[in-house]
Every structure is written in C-alpha cells, then in structure tokens.
C-alpha cells in the first residue's frame, strides 16, 4: 500500500518561489498580495501553506485590500489556521500602510473643489468601519492649516459638537472651514440630521468670521458635497 501523498510546504518549493526569498532576490515589488500576507502570518494551516491560506483570505474579500483592511481580529480568526497573533499581524500591517499615507510629505494644495477635499481626506477616512466627523481649517487661500477629528460614532451615526469646531478655528485663526463625515454603508445621501447640523455649524462659525465652504459625506467610492447641492 502506497503511503498518502505529503502536503507540499513552502520550504520544499524552489527558493525563488518562497515569499521571503523572493523578496530578497527580486525586491518587494515582485511579491503578490498573497505572498506579502504569507510573510506576515509566517505559517499556514495543517492542510494549506501560508500562501494558499493567504489566497483564501484574499479571495473571501474579493481580492480587495481595501475590503480586507476593514476586517477586525475576531473576523480574521474565523479562517482555519489564523489565530489571534496572525490576525493581529494582518490588521496591524494594513493599519500601518494606511497611516503611512498621512506622513508622506505633501505640498499644501488649496482645497477649492469638493474633489480636492475628498483627496485630502482619503488618508484619514478611507476604510473606516464606523462613522467619524472631521474638520479642516483653512487659511485665506483655502490651504489646510489643520485637519482634525471632531467625533467618533457607531456604524450609522456620529454626534459632532459645534464647540469642538469653533475652538480650534479661533486658536488657529482660520479663515475658512470644511467639515466631513463618512458613511460606512456607502450611501451618499444626507439625512435630515446631517443637513440640520451643517446649517448649525455654518451659523456658529459665521459669528467668528469663518466661512464654511463645504460639508462632505465621505464614502470609499465617492462623496456628496453640500456646497455642490446648495445645502450650506
């Protein structure tokens, strides 16, 4: 009777096909997404190599790193072969990649259009699984002075206190202001509450001669501009 076939492991592959060795030999740009994740998790499950397990995980999220980045530790632990330590490694690596965008040196660009605002906010608000409310203080040329988080909410709502917007606007001698919040659902239509809060903040900042130039509803695939729809 012939013995059962042995499972192929990464260590039995040709050296140039192993993710770590491939990175050393050819550089990081030659690695696929699944190979990078395989390096993060280090080992696979009893019946899958690390690369095969990584492909399974990516496949579950439609091979979309943005979708994978929204997964939490507990969710990733549902995959056979992914324990808490491996799940933490994946979550931490994707968060580090997101934060890197915030630290890349950039020339300050005037935010004269909703598309400019969306581009500016993407490193801060992309892939968030819950609602957050942000503000951007601008100088008299509409260039950003400070971008900051005003409040954090749940999956469908966030409360923003206008006083938390007014105080920094005064401190930084802002000339104009942009506010934004995200909809994790992807729906771009504002609620009655969104419209009411926008007008409340607009009135509040007008007393200190600060212009509210837009309120953006941010989603991962686009935005809604209050200014473009005459809702300020």
C-alpha positions in Angstrom: 0.0 0.0 0.0 1.4 3.3 -1.0 1.8 6.0 1.7 -0.5 9.0 1.4 0.9 12.0 -0.5 2.7 14.5 1.6 1.4 18.1 1.8 3.6 20.5 -0.1 5.1 23.1 2.2 6.8 26.4 1.3 10.2 25.0 2.4 10.0 22.3 -0.3 9.4 24.8 -3.1 12.2 26.2 -5.3 13.9 29.0 -3.4 12.8 31.7 -5.9 9.2 30.8 -5.3 9.3 31.3 -1.5 7.9 34.7 -0.5 10.8 35.7 1.8 13.5 34.5 -0.5 11.6 36.1 -3.5 11.7 39.4 -1.7 15.4 39.2 -1.0 16.2 38.0 -4.5 13.9 40.3 -6.6 12.6 43.0 -4.3 9.3 43.7 -2.7 7.5 44.9 -5.8 7.8 41.3 -7.2 5.6 39.9 -4.5 1.9 39.3 -4.9 -0.6 40.5 -2.2 -1.0 36.9 -1.0 2.8 36.4 -0.8 3.1 39.6 1.4 0.3 38.3 3.7 2.0 34.9 3.8 5.2 36.6 5.1 3.1 38.4 7.8 1.4 35.2 9.0 4.6 33.0 8.8 2.9 29.6 8.5 -0.3 28.1 7.1 -2.8 25.6 8.4 -2.4 21.8 8.6 -3.8 21.5 5.0 -2.7 24.8 3.4 0.6 26.6 3.0 0.8 30.2 4.2 0.4 31.4 0.6 -2.6 29.2 0.0 -4.2 30.4 3.2 -3.4 34.0 2.2 -5.1 33.4 -1.1 -8.2 32.0 0.6 -8.4 35.1 2.9 -8.0 37.5 -0.1 -10.5 35.6 -2.1 -13.0 35.9 0.7 -12.6 39.7 0.4 -12.8 39.7 -3.4 -9.0 40.2 -3.6 -9.6 43.8 -2.4 -7.1 45.0 0.2 -9.4 47.9 1.0 -12.1 45.5 2.0 -9.7 43.3 3.9 -8.4 46.4 5.8 -11.9 46.7 7.3 -11.8 43.3 8.9 -11.1 43.0 12.6 -9.1 40.5 14.6 -12.1 38.3 15.5 -13.3 38.2 11.9 -9.9 37.1 10.6 -9.7 34.4 13.3 -12.7 32.6 11.6 -10.2 31.3 9.0 -8.7 27.9 9.9 -5.1 28.5 10.6 -5.4 32.1 11.6 -5.1 32.6 15.4 -5.1 35.8 17.3 -1.4 36.6 16.7 -1.6 36.1 13.0 -4.8 38.1 12.8 -3.2 41.0 14.8 -0.2 40.9 12.4 -2.5 41.4 9.3 -4.6 44.1 11.0 -1.5 46.0 12.2 0.2 45.8 8.8 -2.8 47.2 7.0 -3.2 50.0 9.5 0.4 50.9 9.2 0.0 51.2 5.5 -3.0 53.5 5.9 -1.1 55.7 8.4 1.9 55.9 6.1 -0.3 58.0 3.7 -0.7 60.5 6.5 3.0 61.1 6.9 4.1 61.3 3.3 5.4 64.8 2.6 3.0 66.8 0.5 2.9 70.3 -0.9 -0.1 72.1 0.7 -2.8 72.3 -2.0 -5.7 74.8 -1.9 -9.0 73.0 -1.4 -11.0 74.8 -4.0 -13.3 72.0 -5.1 -15.1 69.0 -3.5 -12.7 66.7 -5.3 -9.7 68.4 -3.7 -11.3 67.9 -0.3 -12.1 64.3 -0.9 -8.5 63.7 -2.0 -7.2 65.4 1.1 -9.4 63.4 3.5 -8.8 60.0 1.9 -5.8 59.1 4.1 -7.8 59.9 7.2 -11.2 58.4 6.4 -10.7 55.5 4.0 -11.7 52.1 5.2 -13.3 53.2 8.4 -15.9 50.7 9.7 -17.7 53.3 11.8 -18.7 57.0 11.4 -16.3 59.7 12.2 -16.6 63.5 11.9 -13.6 65.6 10.8 -12.8 69.2 10.2 -10.2 71.0 8.1 -9.2 74.6 9.0 -8.1 76.7 6.0 -6.2 79.9 5.5 -7.4 82.8 3.3 -6.1 80.9 0.3 -8.1 77.8 1.2 -4.9 75.9 2.0 -5.2 73.5 5.0 -3.9 74.7 8.4 -5.0 71.8 10.5 -7.0 68.6 9.9 -8.6 67.0 13.0 -11.1 64.5 14.2 -14.2 66.1 15.9 -16.1 63.0 17.0 -16.5 59.2 16.6 -19.8 57.3 16.4 -21.2 54.0 15.6 -21.8 52.3 12.2 -24.7 54.6 11.3 -24.4 57.9 13.3 -21.9 60.3 14.8 -22.5 63.3 17.0 -20.4 66.5 16.5 -20.4 69.3 19.0 -20.0 72.7 17.1 -18.0 74.0 20.1 -15.3 71.4 19.2 -15.0 73.0 15.8 -15.2 76.7 16.9 -12.4 76.5 19.5 -9.7 75.2 17.1 -10.9 77.7 14.4 -10.3 80.6 16.8 -7.0 79.2 18.1 -5.5 78.7 14.6 -7.0 82.0 13.2 -8.7 80.1 10.4 -10.4 82.0 7.6 -12.5 79.1 6.3 -13.6 75.6 7.3 -14.6 72.3 5.8 -16.4 69.6 7.7 -16.9 66.0 6.7 -18.2 62.7 8.0 -18.2 59.2 6.5 -21.0 56.8 5.7 -19.6 53.2 6.1 -22.7 51.9 4.3 -21.5 53.7 1.1 -24.8 55.7 0.8 -24.1 59.3 -0.1 -27.5 60.9 0.5 -27.5 63.2 3.6 -30.0 62.7 6.3 -32.2 65.5 7.8 -29.9 65.4 10.8 -26.9 65.9 8.5 -28.5 69.0 6.9 -29.5 70.4 10.2 -26.1 70.0 11.8 -24.4 71.6 8.7 -26.6 74.7 9.0 -26.0 74.9 12.8 -22.2 74.8 12.3 -22.4 77.3 9.4 -24.3 79.8 11.6 -21.9 79.2 14.6 -18.7 79.9 12.7 -20.2 82.9 10.9 -20.1 84.8 14.2 -16.3 84.5 14.2 -16.0 85.4 10.5 -15.1 81.9 9.4 -16.7 80.6 6.2 -18.0 77.1 6.0 -17.1 76.2 2.4 -18.3 72.6 2.3 -19.6 69.6 4.1 -18.6 66.3 2.5 -20.2 62.9 3.1 -17.2 60.6 2.5 -17.6 57.1 1.2 -14.8 54.7 0.0 -16.0 55.1 -3.6 -17.0 58.8 -3.8 -18.6 61.7 -1.9 -21.6 64.0 -1.6 -20.8 67.7 -1.5 -23.3 70.0 0.4 -21.8 73.0 -1.5 -22.4 71.4 -4.9 -26.0 70.8 -3.9 -26.6 74.3 -2.4 -27.2 72.8 1.1 -24.9 75.0 3.1 
